[in-house]
């Protein structure tokens, strides 16, 4: 095989790999968006349950405090995925 054919083959495989990497990247971005939406929905459900719990136990309702805490946890987890938040 001559050098020109060899380099043409390398360029072809590199382009094929690039297409495959782009496809994988698009899939990963889509999966990340789905997971972020799911986390957001779960946080909203948790917020509603916390408000209901406070209401049922007679504790004072502080919706803003609960919401702010959940937003902070959400932001930290997505900014620093390996952080442990309690």
N, C-alpha and C positions, 0 to 999 in steps of 0.2 A: 504494500500500500504506500503510495507516495505521500509526502508531507501535506500537500494541499487537501487530499482526501481525508487524512487523519485530522487535520484542524477543522475541516468542515463537519466531520462527525462529532468532534468535541463541542463545537458551537451548537449543533443540533441537540445534543444531549443536554447541554447547559440550558438551552431554551426550553426544552421539555421539562427539565427540573424546575425552572423558573415558573412555568405554567402550573406545575403541580404544587409548588410552594404558595403561589398566589391563591390557588383553589383552597388549600389548607387554611391559609390566613383568613379568607372570606368565611369559611365554615366556623373557624374559631371565634371570629368577631360576632357572627350571628349567635353562636352558642352563648357568648358572654352577655349579649344584649338580652337574650331570653332569661338567663339566670339573674341578671340585674332586675328585670321586671318582676320575676318571681320573688326575689328578696324584698322588693318594694311592697308587693302585695302581702307577703307574710308579715312585714313590719306594720302595715295598716291593720291587718287582722289582730296582731298582738296588741296594738294600741287600743283597738275597740274592746278587746277582752280585758285589758287592764282598766279601762274606764268602767266597764261593767262590774268588775271585781270591786273597785273602789266604791261604786254606787251601792252594791249589795252589802258590803261590810260597813257602810256608814262612814267610811273615811272621806275626808274632803277631796273633791274632784279638782285635780290640777292638770287639766288636759294639756296645757302649754308645756308644763314641766316634763310630762311623759313624752310628748311629741319631740321636744328638744333633745331629750336623752336618746331617743331612738334615732333621730337624725344624726347625732354625734357618733353613735355606734356605727351607723351605716357608713358615714363618711370615713371614719377611721379604718373600717374593714376594707373598703375599696381603695383607700389611699395606701394602706399598709396591710396587704392581704395576710401576712404572717403574724400580725399583732394579736395579742390575746386581750380581748375586751370583756370586762365584767360589768 
